[in-house]
Every structure is written in C-alpha cells, then in structure tokens.
Amino acid sequence: MKMAEAITRTAKLDARSSMSKRLLIILVLALALPALWFSVFRTAASPTVTCDAQYDSLVKQAKAELTNGDRTAAINSLIAARNKLRDCQTPTAKDVAPMWRN
C-alpha cells in the first residue's frame, strides 16, 4: 500500500508542477506580448517623424552656424543632415544588392 500511495503522491506533484509551469508561461506571455506589440507599433510609426525633425534641426543648425561665421561647423552639420536623409529613406529595388550574380 505504501508504494501505491507514494506513486500517487508523485503523480499529483508532477501534475501540480506541470500545471504551475503552464500557468507561469501563460502569465509571462500575457505580460510580454502587449509590451512587445506596443513597442513595435510605436517604433514603426515614429521614425518618419523623428527623421524629418532631426533633418530639419540639422539644417537649421547649419544655417545658424553660417550666420555666426563658422563655416566648418556648418559644413559638418550639412553632411550630418545628408547622412540622416540617407538613413531615413526606404530602400528601393535598385538600392538592394542582388544575392546572386547574373
């Protein structure tokens, strides 16, 4: 009898531990998925606004530096603005290198 009781006890403990593991996984997913969902959509919507704003601020900075007579800083700001413009553009089929040579 004691052997049968020990077997049923371990079976009950195994069932409880597997249920608690499932519950823990469900809880973690329930908390993580909304956070990932909102972070993906927030980053997908904001880059165009931030790229435009950063580009505009770099051009305004270059204009202010030219007004102050600092040509070197103005050129550096314009180069940074050009690089920002390149970073913000979405690549076209012509921009993407082919995987295989023709």
N, C-alpha and C positions, 0 to 999 in steps of 0.2 A: 504494500500500500504506500509506503513512504516513497518508493521510486516513482509511482504514478503521480503522487502529489508534487514531487519535485519537477517532473516533466511538465505538468500543467502550469506550475508556477513560472517556469522559464518561458513557456509558450505565452503566458499572459504578459510577462515582462517584455518579451520580444514584440508582441503586438502593440503594447503601450509605447515602446521606444520607437517603433516604426511609425506609429501614428503621430508621436510628438515630432519626429523628423519631418514628416509630411507637413504638419502644421507650421513648423518653423520655416520650411521652404516656401510655403504659400504666403506666410506673413512677410518674409523678406521680399518676395516678388511683388506683393501688393504695395509695399512701400517704395520699392526701387523703380518699378515701371512708370508710375506717374512722374517721378523726378526726371527720369530719362526722357520721357515723352515731351515734357515741357521744355527741357533744356535743348532738345533737338530743334523744336519749332522756334524757340526764341533765337537760336543761333542762325537758323535758316532765314528768318525774316529780317534780322538786324544788319547783316554785313553790307547790304547796299546802302543803307542809311549811314553807317559808320564810315564806309569807304568814301562816300561823297563828302561827308563832313570833314574827314581827315584831309582829303584832297583840297577842299576849299580852304581849310585852315592853313595848309602848307603854302598855297598860292598867296593868301593874304599875308602870311608871314614874310614871304619873299618880297611882296610889294612894300611892306613896312621896312624891310631891311634895305631895299633900294632907296627908299625915301630918306633913310638915315645915312646913306652913303656906303654901306657895307656890301660891296659887290660880291665878294667871296661867299658870304653867308647867304646872299640872295640866290646865287647860283646853286649852292648846296641845297637850299630849300626847294628850288625848282626841279633839281634832279630827284630829290625825295618825292616830290609830287608826281613826277613822271613814273617813278617806280611804283608808287601807290596806285596810280591809274592802271598800270600793267597788272598789278596784283588783283585789282578789283574786276578786271574784265573776265568774262566767262570764255573759256577756250572754244574755238570753233574746230571743225574737222580739219582745216588747214593747219591749225596750230599743233595738233596732236601728231606725234611721230608715229609712223606705221610700225607695227610689231614685226613684220617680216619684210625683207627686201623684195622688191618687184623684179 
